[in-house]
Amino acid sequence: MPSDDTPTVRPSGTLAVFERTIVEAIERLDGLPTSDEVTDLRREVVAMQALLRTWKVRTPKSEDRAAGVSRLMSLYRAVEELAATKR
């Protein structure tokens, strides 16, 4: 792709679900008392959010997408488990 071409944003229903999952995880973490564990997990979730944003303009390779989705689910599970212990 020539450097003066701007990538096109591609709408995706599945990507929207992933992004909502990330937003929910961040909101959940923001509602927890501050700790190193919460801070570290939030940093990872925000990094995943940034990765998902890149998928809007450039389709990831299938293996990268699979790894990303797996990581997303692991992070979400970790957030839910942490939230359950902090109740």
Secondary structure, DSSP 8 states (H G I E B T S, - for coil): --TT--------HHHHHHHHHHHHHHHHHHTS---HHHHHHHHHHHHHHHHHHHHTTS---HHHHHHHHHHHHHHHHHHHHHHHHT-
